[in-house]
Amino acid sequence: MAQTVLTKILIPSGALGLGYDREALARGVAAKPDLIAIDGGSTDSGPHYLGTGTSKYSRSSIKSEWRELMQARAEAGVPLVIGTAGTSGADSAVDWLVEITKEIVAEMGDTVKVAVLKSGQDQGKMASAYQNNRIKQLQPEIEISPELLQSCSNIVALAGAEQIQKALATGADIIIAGRTTDTATIAALPLARGCHPGGAWHGAKIGECGALATTSPNSGTILIAFDETGFTITPMGQEARATPYTVSAHMLYENSNPFQLYEPGGHLDVTSATYTALDDRTVRVTGSEWVPSDAYTVKLEGSRSGGYQTVSMALVRDPHYVANIREWVADIEKKCTDKARQRVNEAFTLELRLIGVDATLGALETDARIGSEVGVMGIVTAQTEATSREVAKILNPYLLHHPLTEQEEMPTFAFPFSPTEMARGEIYEFCLNHVLELDDPMEAFRLDIMEMSA
């Protein structure tokens, strides 16, 4: 029996700033969605963006795509929702996108109602929550303390469907949310309208990265129709197709368990899900189950300073040194570290990575082949930029002239840059893998409404 579609969500792409097929977006708007949802970022690009509260994407790219989505929203007459604004969802990143939105509104001569949902957490309050046993450890365990929480430059809580629903209930044209789960912006409206809970969360997971769950990932735009028993996914790209394989496989994406996905308030279980091809490009999914939890928790993400870093690079092409590159690097690491410890009074770490051999996986690398050229990248980390730069300068002559053995001629290798030492400035590290227990889903979030007008 045919199902009555209760909600249609249009997802333009996997993230604002990645780009999308404009024709696919136009087809999606023509399909009359009930809401346009897009992700603004994640932790994929490392702790710097949360640590600094800045965007990894260019401002011009964000403004260009956001303008197009605001125009699509006006044409469709539906809400536009973005989660994890500004890459990390930190409060300053949300403010950054709010300012861009104001600029676009002024340039378009428009008037819109904007709901701003912030996810940033006060470090002092988080320290108190930890002491009151409201912060729980996830696996793998990371040891924390009130002092560590106080040292974070930014802490965010991942909003779920309940917080997005609260923002939607304001009647806002645009919702700019801080850190959210990747699925929350998609699942919120179907859940509020009585769609199947398991189908709402499962469809949101499949749709989180736009067309990634299709045969044409770069086409970007997909439409997901939710109803009382499941959901149906239809790509908007001309050549894109969704198949049972591409859709079911997406549960493996960024997920340690392909059958379960944890969200605020419970978890999704797709063990009994059925994936059916309705035609050569559309897939229907039923049988997913939502399992509520006893306590309502939201995941926490935190970033803090990890010191300062300076990097250097040398290029090694001599076949003798390439063949013995690991022995050469190990000798440099030991001798340079010993010398630097005699000359600087501050703790530091020195690491040499072999670009083109095993720089990505290190000791986990299973392919030991070495080519005709190896890049040797030195990374010095210390608590001050002056010390990191000083140790990198001590490393310089080793990378340039260090012989493999004392009985060999002094070699000379190439530096691709001058000066060789490149300061990376302050670096950041993730330091939380925990959830925060809440009595009220809005307890850790702040919702503000503003009217924007030219």
C-alpha positions as CSV (number, residue, x, y, z in Angstrom):
1,M,0.0,0.0,0.0
2,A,1.3,3.4,-0.9
3,Q,2.4,5.6,2.0
4,T,1.4,9.2,2.5
5,V,4.5,11.4,2.5
6,L,4.4,13.5,5.6
7,T,7.7,15.5,5.1
8,K,10.2,16.1,2.3
9,I,13.7,17.3,3.2
10,L,16.0,18.7,0.6
11,I,19.8,18.4,1.3
12,P,21.8,20.5,-1.2
13,S,25.2,18.9,-0.4
14,G,27.2,17.3,2.3
15,A,28.4,20.6,3.8
16,L,28.2,24.3,3.0
17,G,31.3,25.3,1.1
18,L,31.7,22.0,-0.7
19,G,29.8,23.0,-3.8
20,Y,26.9,21.3,-5.5
21,D,25.1,20.9,-8.9
22,R,23.0,24.0,-9.4
23,E,20.6,22.2,-11.7
24,A,20.2,19.4,-9.1
25,L,19.3,22.0,-6.5
26,A,16.8,23.6,-8.9
27,R,15.1,20.2,-9.4
28,G,15.0,19.8,-5.7
29,V,13.3,23.1,-5.1
30,A,10.8,22.3,-7.9
31,A,9.9,19.1,-5.9
32,K,8.4,21.3,-3.2
33,P,10.3,20.3,-0.1
34,D,9.1,21.1,3.4
35,L,12.6,22.1,4.6
36,I,16.1,22.7,3.2
37,A,18.8,21.3,5.5
38,I,22.6,21.5,5.2
39,D,25.6,20.7,7.4
40,G,28.1,23.4,8.2
41,G,31.0,21.3,9.3
42,S,32.3,18.6,11.7
43,T,35.4,17.6,13.5
44,D,36.9,16.0,10.4
45,S,39.5,18.7,9.8
46,G,41.0,18.5,13.3
47,P,40.9,20.4,16.5
48,H,42.2,23.8,15.2
49,Y,38.8,25.0,14.0
50,L,37.1,24.2,17.3
51,G,40.0,25.6,19.2
52,T,40.0,28.9,17.4
53,G,36.2,29.0,16.6
54,T,37.0,29.7,13.0
55,S,35.9,28.3,9.6
56,K,38.0,25.9,7.5
57,Y,36.2,27.1,4.3
58,S,36.8,30.4,2.6
59,R,34.4,33.2,3.4
60,S,33.7,33.9,-0.2
61,S,32.7,30.3,-0.9
62,I,30.5,30.2,2.1
63,K,28.8,33.5,1.2
64,S,28.3,32.6,-2.4
65,E,26.6,29.2,-1.6
66,W,24.7,30.5,1.4
67,R,23.2,33.3,-0.8
68,E,22.1,30.7,-3.3
69,L,20.5,28.6,-0.6
70,M,18.8,31.6,0.9
71,Q,17.4,32.3,-2.6
72,A,16.3,28.7,-2.9
73,R,14.6,29.0,0.5
74,A,12.7,32.1,-0.6
75,E,11.6,30.4,-3.8
76,A,10.4,27.2,-2.0
77,G,8.9,29.2,0.9
78,V,10.3,26.8,3.5
79,P,12.7,27.0,6.4
80,L,16.5,26.8,5.7
81,V,18.5,25.1,8.5
82,I,22.2,24.8,8.9
83,G,23.9,22.8,11.7
84,T,27.5,23.1,13.0
85,A,27.8,26.5,11.5
86,G,31.3,27.8,10.7
87,T,32.9,24.3,10.7
88,S,33.0,23.7,14.5
89,G,29.7,25.1,15.7
90,A,31.5,27.2,18.3
91,D,29.7,30.4,19.3
92,S,32.2,32.7,17.4
93,A,31.7,30.5,14.3
94,V,27.9,30.9,14.6
95,D,28.3,34.7,14.9
96,W,30.5,34.6,11.8
97,L,27.7,33.1,9.7
98,V,25.2,35.4,11.2
99,E,27.2,38.4,10.0
100,I,27.4,36.9,6.5
101,T,23.7,36.3,6.6
102,K,23.1,40.0,7.5
103,E,25.3,41.1,4.6
104,I,23.3,38.9,2.2
105,V,20.0,40.1,3.5
106,A,21.1,43.7,3.0
107,E,22.4,43.1,-0.5
108,M,19.2,41.2,-1.5
109,G,16.9,43.8,0.0
110,D,15.2,41.1,1.9
111,T,13.6,40.7,5.3
112,V,13.9,37.4,7.2
113,K,13.4,36.0,10.7
114,V,16.5,34.1,11.9
115,A,16.7,31.7,14.9
116,V,20.2,31.4,16.3
117,L,20.9,28.2,18.3
118,K,24.1,28.3,20.2
119,S,25.9,25.2,21.6
120,G,28.9,26.7,23.3
121,Q,29.5,25.7,26.9
122,D,31.0,27.7,29.8
123,Q,34.2,26.1,31.0
124,G,33.4,26.8,34.7
125,K,29.9,25.3,34.4
126,M,31.3,22.2,32.7
127,A,33.9,21.8,35.5
128,S,31.0,21.9,38.0
129,A,29.0,19.4,36.0
130,Y,31.9,17.1,36.0
131,Q,32.2,17.4,39.8
132,N,28.5,16.7,40.1
133,N,28.9,13.5,38.0
134,R,26.8,14.9,35.1
135,I,29.6,14.3,32.6
136,K,30.0,10.6,31.6
137,Q,33.0,8.9,29.9
138,L,32.7,7.3,26.5
139,Q,35.1,4.8,25.0
140,P,38.0,5.0,24.5
141,E,38.5,6.7,27.8
142,I,40.2,10.1,28.0
143,E,41.2,11.2,31.5
144,I,39.8,14.7,32.3
145,S,39.6,17.0,35.3
146,P,38.0,20.3,36.3
147,E,41.3,21.9,35.4
148,L,41.3,20.4,32.0
149,L,37.8,21.6,31.3
150,Q,38.8,25.1,32.4
151,S,41.8,25.0,30.0
152,C,39.6,24.4,26.9
153,S,39.4,27.4,24.5
154,N,36.0,26.1,23.3
155,I,33.6,23.4,24.4
156,V,30.5,22.6,22.5
157,A,27.5,20.2,23.0
158,L,26.0,18.4,20.1
159,A,22.4,19.4,19.7
160,G,19.8,16.8,18.6
161,A,16.4,16.9,17.1
162,E,14.7,18.4,20.2
163,Q,16.8,21.6,20.0
164,I,16.2,22.0,16.3
165,Q,12.5,21.4,16.8
166,K,12.5,24.2,19.4
167,A,14.1,26.6,16.8
168,L,11.6,25.5,14.1
169,A,8.7,26.2,16.4
170,T,9.6,29.9,16.4
171,G,8.5,30.1,12.8
172,A,12.0,31.3,11.7
173,D,12.8,31.5,8.0
174,I,16.4,30.6,8.7
175,I,17.9,28.6,11.5
176,I,21.7,29.0,12.2
177,A,22.7,26.3,14.7
178,G,25.9,25.8,16.5
179,R,27.3,22.2,16.9
180,T,24.6,19.6,16.1
181,T,24.8,16.0,15.3
182,D,25.0,15.5,11.5
183,T,21.5,14.0,11.5
184,A,19.6,16.4,13.7
185,T,18.8,19.1,11.2
186,I,17.2,16.5,8.9
187,A,15.4,14.3,11.4
188,A,13.9,17.1,13.5
189,L,10.9,18.0,11.2
190,P,9.9,14.5,10.3
191,L,9.9,13.5,13.9
192,A,7.8,16.6,14.9
193,R,5.3,15.6,12.2
194,G,4.8,12.1,13.4
195,C,7.0,10.2,10.8
196,H,8.4,6.8,11.8
197,P,11.1,7.5,14.4
198,G,13.5,4.8,13.1
199,G,12.9,6.0,9.5
200,A,13.5,9.6,10.5
201,W,16.8,9.0,12.1
202,H,17.9,6.4,9.5
203,G,17.0,8.7,6.6
204,A,18.8,11.6,8.3
205,K,21.9,9.5,8.6
206,I,21.7,8.5,4.9
207,G,21.1,12.2,3.9
208,E,23.8,13.8,6.1
209,C,26.4,13.9,3.3
210,G,24.0,14.8,0.5
211,A,24.6,12.6,-2.6
212,L,27.5,10.6,-1.0
213,A,25.0,7.7,-0.7
214,T,24.4,7.7,-4.4
215,T,26.4,6.7,-7.5
216,S,27.3,10.3,-8.2
217,P,28.6,11.8,-4.9
218,N,29.7,15.1,-6.4
219,S,26.2,15.9,-7.6
220,G,25.4,17.0,-4.1
221,T,21.7,17.3,-3.9
222,I,19.2,14.7,-2.7
223,L,15.5,14.6,-1.6
224,I,14.3,12.4,1.2
225,A,10.6,11.7,1.7
226,F,9.6,10.6,5.2
227,D,6.4,8.8,6.1
228,E,4.8,6.7,8.8
229,T,6.8,3.5,8.0
230,G,10.1,4.6,6.6
231,F,11.7,6.9,4.0
232,T,12.5,7.2,0.3
233,I,15.7,8.7,-1.1
234,T,15.8,10.3,-4.6
235,P,18.9,11.9,-6.0
236,M,18.4,15.2,-7.8
237,G,21.5,14.9,-10.0
238,Q,20.6,14.1,-13.6
239,E,22.9,11.0,-13.7
240,A,22.9,10.1,-10.0
241,R,21.3,6.9,-8.8
242,A,20.5,5.6,-5.4
243,T,20.7,1.8,-5.0
244,P,20.2,-0.5,-2.1
245,Y,24.0,-0.9,-2.0
246,T,24.9,2.8,-2.0
247,V,22.2,3.6,0.6
248,S,22.9,0.7,3.0
249,A,26.6,1.2,2.8
250,H,26.4,4.7,4.2
251,M,25.7,3.3,7.6
252,L,29.4,2.4,7.6
253,Y,30.4,6.0,7.0
254,E,32.0,7.6,10.1
255,N,30.3,5.0,12.2
256,S,32.0,2.2,14.3
257,N,28.9,0.1,14.2
258,P,27.1,-0.3,10.9
259,F,23.8,-1.3,12.6
260,Q,23.6,1.3,15.4
261,L,23.9,5.1,15.6
262,Y,23.8,6.9,18.9
263,E,22.0,10.3,19.1
264,P,20.7,12.5,22.0
265,G,17.9,10.6,23.6
266,G,18.6,7.1,22.2
267,H,20.0,5.2,19.3
268,L,19.0,4.0,15.9
269,D,19.1,0.2,15.1
270,V,19.0,-0.8,11.4
271,T,19.5,-4.5,12.0
272,S,16.1,-5.3,10.5
273,A,16.1,-2.5,7.8
274,T,15.0,-3.5,4.3
275,Y,16.3,-1.6,1.3
276,T,14.1,-1.8,-1.8
277,A,14.9,-0.3,-5.3
278,L,11.6,1.4,-6.5
279,D,13.2,2.0,-9.8
280,D,16.8,2.4,-11.2
281,R,17.5,5.6,-9.1
282,T,15.2,5.6,-6.1
283,V,15.4,3.5,-2.9
284,R,12.8,2.9,-0.1
285,V,13.9,1.9,3.4
286,T,11.7,0.4,6.1
287,G,12.3,-1.6,9.3
288,S,14.6,0.8,11.1
289,E,14.1,1.1,14.8
290,W,14.6,4.0,17.3
291,V,15.4,2.9,20.8
292,P,15.0,5.6,23.4
293,S,17.5,5.8,26.3
294,D,16.8,6.2,30.0
295,A,18.7,9.4,30.3
296,Y,19.0,12.3,27.8
297,T,22.6,13.0,27.0
298,V,24.5,15.2,24.5
299,K,28.0,14.6,23.4
300,L,30.7,17.1,24.3
301,E,33.6,18.2,22.1
302,G,36.4,20.3,23.5
303,S,39.7,21.7,22.2
304,R,42.6,23.2,24.0
305,S,46.1,24.5,23.2
306,G,48.7,21.9,22.5
307,G,51.6,24.4,22.4
308,Y,53.3,25.9,19.3
309,Q,54.7,24.1,16.3
310,T,57.4,24.8,13.7
311,V,57.9,22.5,10.6
312,S,60.8,22.0,8.2
313,M,61.1,19.9,5.1
314,A,63.9,18.4,3.1
315,L,63.7,16.4,-0.1
316,V,65.9,13.3,-0.4
317,R,66.7,11.9,-3.9
318,D,70.1,10.2,-3.4
319,P,69.4,6.5,-4.0
320,H,71.7,5.5,-1.2
321,Y,69.9,7.7,1.3
322,V,66.4,6.8,0.0
323,A,67.2,3.1,0.5
324,N,68.3,3.8,4.1
325,I,65.9,6.6,4.8
326,R,64.5,5.2,8.1
327,E,68.0,4.6,9.6
328,W,69.0,8.2,8.5
329,V,65.9,9.7,10.1
330,A,66.3,7.8,13.3
331,D,69.9,8.9,13.7
332,I,68.9,12.6,13.1
333,E,66.1,12.4,15.6
334,K,68.4,11.1,18.3
335,K,71.3,13.3,17.7
336,C,69.3,16.5,17.2
337,T,67.1,15.8,20.2
338,D,70.2,15.2,22.4
339,K,71.8,18.5,21.2
340,A,68.6,20.5,21.6
341,R,68.0,19.3,25.1
342,Q,71.5,20.7,26.1
343,R,70.7,24.1,24.6
344,V,67.1,24.9,25.4
345,N,65.5,24.9,28.8
346,E,61.9,24.1,27.8
347,A,60.4,20.7,27.0
348,F,59.8,19.9,23.3
349,T,59.1,17.0,21.0
350,L,60.8,16.4,17.7
351,E,59.2,14.1,15.1
352,L,60.4,13.3,11.5
353,R,57.8,12.0,9.1
354,L,58.6,10.4,5.8
355,I,56.4,12.0,3.1
356,G,55.8,9.4,0.4
357,V,56.6,6.4,2.6
358,D,54.5,6.1,5.7
359,A,53.6,9.6,6.9
360,T,49.9,8.9,7.0
361,L,49.8,5.6,8.9
362,G,53.3,5.5,10.5
363,A,53.9,2.2,12.2
364,L,50.6,0.9,11.0
365,E,51.6,1.1,7.3
366,T,51.6,-2.3,5.5
367,D,53.1,-1.1,2.2
368,A,56.8,-0.6,2.8
369,R,57.7,0.4,-0.8
370,I,59.9,3.4,-1.2
371,G,60.1,5.5,-4.4
372,S,62.9,7.6,-6.0
373,E,62.2,10.6,-3.7
374,V,61.3,11.0,-0.1
375,G,60.2,14.2,1.7
376,V,61.4,14.4,5.3
377,M,59.2,16.7,7.4
378,G,60.4,17.7,10.8
379,I,57.8,18.8,13.3
380,V,58.8,20.5,16.5
381,T,56.3,21.1,19.2
382,A,56.9,23.2,22.4
383,Q,55.0,25.3,24.9
384,T,56.3,28.5,23.3
385,E,56.8,29.5,19.7
386,A,60.4,30.7,20.4
387,T,61.4,27.2,21.6
388,S,59.8,25.4,18.8
389,R,61.5,27.6,16.3
390,E,64.9,27.3,18.1
391,V,64.8,23.5,18.0
392,A,63.8,23.6,14.3
393,K,66.8,25.7,13.6
394,I,69.0,23.2,15.4
395,L,67.4,20.5,13.1
396,N,68.2,22.5,10.0
397,P,71.9,21.4,9.4
398,Y,71.0,17.8,10.1
399,L,68.4,17.8,7.3
400,L,70.8,19.6,5.0
401,H,74.1,17.7,5.5
402,H,73.9,14.8,7.9
403,P,75.8,11.7,6.6
404,L,74.4,8.3,7.0
405,T,77.6,7.1,8.6
406,E,80.8,8.9,9.8
407,Q,82.8,7.3,7.0
408,E,80.8,8.8,4.2
409,E,81.1,12.1,2.3
410,M,78.9,14.9,3.6
411,P,75.7,14.9,1.5
412,T,73.6,17.9,0.6
413,F,69.8,17.7,0.3
414,A,67.2,20.1,-1.0
415,F,65.0,22.5,1.0
416,P,61.9,23.4,-1.0
417,F,61.4,26.6,0.9
418,S,63.5,29.4,2.3
419,P,63.5,30.1,5.2
420,T,63.2,26.4,5.9
421,E,61.5,26.9,9.3
422,M,57.7,27.5,8.9
423,A,55.9,28.5,12.1
424,R,52.4,27.0,12.4
425,G,51.7,29.1,15.4
426,E,49.5,27.8,18.3
427,I,48.2,24.3,17.7
428,Y,45.2,22.6,19.4
429,E,44.2,19.2,20.5
430,F,40.8,17.5,21.2
431,C,40.5,16.6,24.8
432,L,37.0,15.3,25.4
433,N,35.2,12.1,24.6
434,H,32.2,12.4,27.0
435,V,28.5,13.1,27.2
436,L,26.7,15.6,29.3
437,E,23.5,14.4,31.1
438,L,20.6,16.9,30.9
439,D,17.3,17.2,32.7
440,D,15.9,19.4,29.9
441,P,17.1,19.1,26.3
442,M,17.4,22.9,26.1
443,E,19.4,23.2,29.3
444,A,22.8,23.4,27.6
445,F,21.6,25.5,24.6
446,R,20.6,29.1,23.9
447,L,18.0,30.2,21.4
448,D,17.8,33.8,20.1
449,I,15.4,35.2,17.5
450,M,16.3,38.2,15.3
451,E,14.7,40.0,12.5
452,M,17.1,40.9,9.6
453,S,16.1,43.5,7.1
454,A,17.7,45.6,4.4
